[in-house]
Amino acid sequence: MKCAIYGAGSLGTVLGAYMTKNGVDVELVNRNKAHVAALNEKGAHIRGTVDFTQKVNAITPDKMEGKYDVIFLMTKQLFNDEVVTFLKPFLTDDGVIVTLQNGIPEPGVAAIVGQSHTLGCVVEWGASLDEPGVCTLTSEPDSLSFHMGKMEGVPDKQAALVKELLEKMCPVHMEENLIGARWSKLLINATFSGLGTVVGGNFGSVSEDKLVRQVAIRCMKECVDVGQAAGATFAPVQGKDITKLFYYRTGLKRAFGTALLPVAMKKHREIVPSMLQDIRNGKPCEVDAINGVVCEWGRKVGIPTPINDRIVAIIKKEQSGELPCEYKNIEMMRDLIR
C-alpha cells in the first residue's frame, strides 16, 4: 500500500506525523522546499496541545513517482483543477483521492478523477504552520476527529483502508450524509474562520467577545437557512446537533445560542483561521470556497446572505492590503445586528 499527503502544510504535517508515528509509511508532499528540507533533516515537530518530534518522509511534487492507493488532498481549493489533474495519473486502478479541504470540494474532484475515486473527509481540529518543520496543534487531544464519506462507486475496501489510515491519528466517523457533514463544517468555518479573519484573531476571539458573538450567531443561522434551502440535512458535529443548539427563530433562542458559543468552542478556541494565516503570509486565501460558497448558494436558492456577503467583502480588502486584520473591523458589521 502506497499513500501520500499532498499539500502537507499545517494540517497535513500533523496528520503525517501521527500516521508515521503509528506505523504508516506515508509521503508528505509540499511545494515549500524549506519546509520539506526541515522535515527531512529534523523531523516534524508538533507542539501546542501536544509536544513530540517525528521523523517523516517529505518530498516535493516533482519527486513523486509510481502509483498511489490513497492520496490525501490538503491543498487550497483554489488550485484544484490544476492539482487534481496532476494527481490523476498517480492513482492505481482502484486508488482514491481523499479531499480534506474546506467548502464542498467533492463534486469538483470527482469531475476529474471520477466518483469511484473520490472520498470526502471533514477535519474537526485545527493547526498552524509556525516555521519550516514546526506545527502547532491548536485543538485539545480529546477533541480530535474526522467525519468521512464516500461518493458512489468507491469500493468498501478502499473506504475501510482510508478509515484505518486516519484512525492512526484520531477517531473517524463514517458519514452516510457526506453533504450534510460538509455543510456543518462549512457553517463552522464560515462563522469562526470567517469572523476570526475579519477581526485578526483565533476562534476564541469570535466565541468570547460579546459583539463578535452577536454577528456569529446570525452567521450560523444564515448558513443553516441556505443549506436547508439547498436540500442539505446538517450532520451532527462530534455528536452535537448544531442546528438544535444554535439555530433560532426567537430572540430568546438566539440569546441562548449566543451564550453557548464560548462553551461549545472551548477546546478549539486556540485555532487560528487558515485564511488569516494565508493573509499574514501574503498568500491568497479561501474566502470564496468558504463564506463565498454560502453566498453563492444563497443566490441560487433565494436566501439573502448579508452577513456572509460582508465577511467576504472585508476579507478581500484585508487580502488586498486595503484593511489590516484587526478587531475594529467588526464595527463594519454592527449595522447588521440592529
C-alpha positions in Angstrom: 0.0 0.0 0.0 1.4 3.4 -1.0 -0.1 6.7 0.2 0.7 10.4 0.2 -0.5 13.6 1.8 -0.5 16.2 -0.9 -0.3 19.7 0.4 1.4 18.8 3.8 1.2 22.2 5.4 -0.1 22.7 8.9 -2.9 20.1 9.0 -1.1 17.7 6.6 2.1 17.8 8.6 0.3 17.0 11.8 -1.6 14.2 10.2 1.6 12.8 8.5 3.4 12.9 11.8 0.7 10.9 13.6 0.4 8.4 10.8 4.1 7.9 10.6 4.4 7.6 14.4 1.8 4.9 14.3 3.5 2.8 11.7 2.3 4.1 8.3 4.8 4.7 5.5 3.4 8.0 4.1 4.9 10.6 1.9 4.4 14.2 2.9 4.3 16.3 -0.3 4.7 20.0 -0.3 6.0 22.7 -2.8 7.7 24.6 0.0 11.3 23.4 -0.3 12.4 24.9 3.0 9.6 23.0 4.8 10.4 19.7 3.1 14.1 20.1 3.9 13.4 20.8 7.6 11.0 17.8 7.8 13.7 15.5 6.4 16.5 16.9 8.4 14.9 17.4 11.8 11.6 15.6 11.6 8.1 17.1 12.1 7.9 18.9 15.4 4.3 19.0 16.6 3.7 21.3 19.6 0.8 23.1 21.2 -1.6 20.8 22.9 0.9 18.0 22.4 4.7 18.0 22.0 6.6 15.4 20.0 9.0 15.2 17.1 8.6 12.5 14.5 10.9 11.5 11.6 9.0 11.7 8.4 9.5 11.2 4.6 8.9 14.5 2.8 9.2 15.3 -0.9 8.3 18.0 -3.4 5.7 17.2 -6.1 8.4 16.7 -8.8 9.8 13.8 -6.8 6.5 11.8 -6.8 6.7 8.5 -8.7 4.8 5.3 -9.2 1.2 4.7 -8.3 -0.6 5.5 -5.1 -3.5 3.7 -3.4 -4.5 6.7 -1.4 -3.7 10.4 -1.8 -4.9 12.7 0.9 -5.6 16.1 -0.7 -4.9 19.1 1.6 -4.1 22.0 -0.7 -6.3 25.0 -1.1 -9.4 24.5 -3.3 -8.3 27.5 -5.4 -5.9 25.2 -7.3 -8.0 22.0 -7.6 -8.3 21.9 -11.3 -4.6 22.0 -11.8 -3.7 19.9 -8.7 -6.2 17.1 -9.2 -5.4 16.8 -12.9 -1.7 16.5 -11.9 -2.5 13.8 -9.4 -4.8 11.7 -11.6 -2.1 9.7 -13.4 -0.5 8.8 -10.0 -3.6 6.8 -8.9 -3.7 3.0 -9.0 -6.7 1.5 -10.9 -8.7 1.5 -7.7 -6.8 4.3 -6.0 -8.7 7.2 -4.3 -8.2 10.9 -3.6 -9.5 11.8 -0.2 -10.2 15.5 -0.1 -9.8 17.1 3.4 -10.4 20.6 2.0 -12.8 23.3 3.1 -16.1 24.0 1.4 -17.8 21.4 -0.7 -14.9 20.1 -2.9 -16.0 16.6 -3.8 -18.0 17.3 -7.0 -15.1 19.1 -8.5 -12.6 16.4 -7.6 -14.9 13.7 -8.9 -15.4 15.6 -12.2 -11.7 15.0 -12.8 -10.9 11.5 -11.4 -14.4 10.1 -11.2 -16.8 9.4 -8.3 -15.5 5.9 -7.7 -12.1 7.5 -6.9 -13.4 10.3 -4.6 -13.9 10.4 -0.8 -14.5 13.4 1.4 -13.3 14.0 4.9 -14.2 16.8 7.3 -11.4 17.7 9.7 -12.7 18.6 13.2 -9.5 20.1 14.6 -7.0 22.9 13.8 -3.3 23.5 13.4 -0.9 26.2 12.3 2.5 26.1 10.5 4.8 28.2 12.6 8.1 27.7 10.7 9.6 25.1 8.4 9.1 21.7 10.0 7.2 23.1 13.1 3.4 23.0 13.5 1.2 23.8 16.4 -1.9 21.6 17.1 -4.5 24.1 18.4 -7.3 21.7 19.4 -7.3 19.6 22.6 -6.2 16.0 22.0 -9.5 14.6 23.3 -11.5 16.7 20.8 -9.8 15.5 17.5 -12.0 13.6 15.0 -12.6 13.1 11.3 -16.0 12.7 9.5 -15.6 10.7 6.3 -17.9 9.7 3.5 -17.5 8.3 0.0 -19.0 9.1 -3.3 -20.9 6.5 -5.3 -18.9 3.6 -6.7 -16.0 3.7 -4.2 -15.2 0.1 -3.1 -15.9 -0.6 0.6 -12.4 -2.0 0.9 -10.9 1.4 -0.2 -13.1 3.3 2.3 -12.1 0.9 5.0 -8.4 1.4 4.2 -8.8 5.2 4.3 -10.6 5.0 7.7 -7.9 2.7 9.1 -5.2 5.2 8.0 -6.9 8.2 9.5 -7.6 6.3 12.7 -3.8 6.3 13.3 -4.4 9.9 14.4 -7.9 10.1 15.9 -11.5 8.7 15.7 -13.1 8.6 12.3 -16.9 8.8 12.0 -18.3 7.3 8.8 -21.0 9.6 7.2 -23.8 8.4 5.1 -24.8 12.1 4.9 -21.5 13.4 3.5 -23.1 16.6 2.1 -24.7 17.2 5.5 -21.3 16.9 7.2 -19.8 19.3 4.7 -22.5 21.9 5.3 -22.0 21.5 9.1 -18.2 22.1 8.7 -18.9 25.0 6.2 -21.1 26.6 8.9 -18.3 26.4 11.4 -15.6 27.6 9.0 -17.8 30.5 7.7 -18.5 31.6 11.2 -15.3 31.1 13.1 -12.7 31.2 10.4 -14.5 34.0 8.5 -15.1 36.2 11.5 -11.7 35.2 13.1 -10.1 36.5 9.9 -12.2 39.7 10.0 -11.0 40.6 13.5 -7.5 39.2 13.1 -7.9 36.6 15.9 -8.5 33.0 16.8 -11.7 31.0 17.2 -11.8 32.3 20.8 -11.8 35.9 19.6 -15.1 35.0 17.9 -16.8 32.9 20.6 -15.8 35.0 23.6 -16.3 38.6 22.5 -19.8 40.0 23.1 -20.1 41.9 19.8 -18.5 39.3 17.6 -20.7 36.6 19.1 -23.8 38.6 18.1 -22.6 38.5 14.5 -21.5 34.9 14.8 -24.9 33.6 15.8 -26.5 35.4 12.9 -23.9 34.0 10.5 -24.7 30.5 11.7 -28.4 31.0 11.2 -27.7 32.3 7.7 -25.7 29.2 6.9 -28.5 26.9 8.1 -31.2 28.7 6.2 -29.1 28.5 3.0 -28.1 24.9 3.5 -31.6 23.7 4.3 -33.0 25.5 1.3 -30.3 23.8 -0.8 -31.6 20.4 0.4 -29.0 19.6 3.0 -29.7 18.0 6.3 -27.0 19.2 8.7 -25.0 16.3 10.2 -24.0 16.3 13.9 -20.6 17.6 14.8 -18.8 15.4 17.3 -22.1 14.1 18.4 -23.8 17.5 18.8 -26.7 18.7 16.7 -25.6 22.2 15.8 -28.9 23.2 14.3 -30.7 22.4 17.6 -28.1 24.2 19.6 -27.6 27.4 17.6 -30.5 27.8 15.1 -33.1 30.2 16.3 -36.5 31.7 15.4 -37.0 33.8 18.5 -34.9 36.3 20.4 -34.8 34.0 23.4 -33.3 31.1 21.5 -30.8 33.5 19.8 -29.7 34.7 23.2 -29.3 31.0 24.4 -27.2 30.1 21.3 -25.1 33.2 21.7 -24.4 32.4 25.4 -23.5 28.8 24.5 -20.8 29.7 21.9 -17.8 30.0 24.4 -18.6 26.7 25.9 -19.0 24.9 22.6 -15.7 26.2 21.2 -13.7 25.9 24.4 -11.5 23.0 23.2 -10.9 24.7 19.8 -10.5 28.3 21.0 -6.8 28.5 20.0 -7.4 27.7 16.3 -6.1 30.4 14.1 -8.1 30.6 10.9 -6.3 29.3 7.8 -7.5 32.3 5.9 -5.9 34.6 8.4 -2.6 32.6 8.3 -2.6 32.9 4.5 -3.2 36.7 4.5 -0.4 37.1 7.1 1.9 35.1 4.8 1.0 37.1 1.7 -1.0 34.3 0.1 -4.4 34.3 -1.5 -7.0 32.9 1.0 -10.0 30.6 0.5 -12.8 33.0 1.3 -14.6 32.2 -1.9 -14.5 28.5 -1.0 -15.9 29.1 2.5 -18.1 32.2 3.1 -18.3 32.7 -0.7 -20.0 29.2 -1.0 -22.7 30.3 1.4 -23.3 33.5 -0.7 -23.3 31.6 -3.9 -25.8 29.0 -2.7 -27.9 31.8 -1.1 -28.3 33.4 -4.5 -29.2 30.0 -6.1 -32.0 29.3 -3.5 -33.2 32.9 -3.0 -31.9 33.3 0.6 -30.3 36.7 1.5 -26.8 36.4 3.0 -25.9 39.9 4.2 -23.6 38.6 7.0 -21.5 36.3 4.7 -21.5 38.9 1.9 -20.0 41.5 4.3 -17.4 38.9 5.6 -16.3 38.2 2.1 -16.0 41.9 1.3 -14.0 42.7 4.4 -11.6 39.7 4.0 -11.0 40.6 0.3 -10.0 44.1 1.5 -7.7 42.6 4.1 -6.2 40.3 1.5 -5.5 43.2 -0.9 -3.9 45.3 1.9 -6.7 47.9 2.0 -7.6 46.9 5.6 -5.4 45.5 8.4 -6.7 42.3 10.1 -7.7 43.8 13.4 -10.6 43.8 15.9 -12.1 47.1 14.9 -13.2 45.7 11.6 -16.2 44.1 13.4 -17.6 47.7 13.6 -18.2 47.4 9.9 -20.8 44.7 10.7 -22.6 46.4 13.6 -25.4 47.7 11.3 -26.3 44.0 10.5 -27.2 43.2 14.1 -29.5 46.1 14.9 
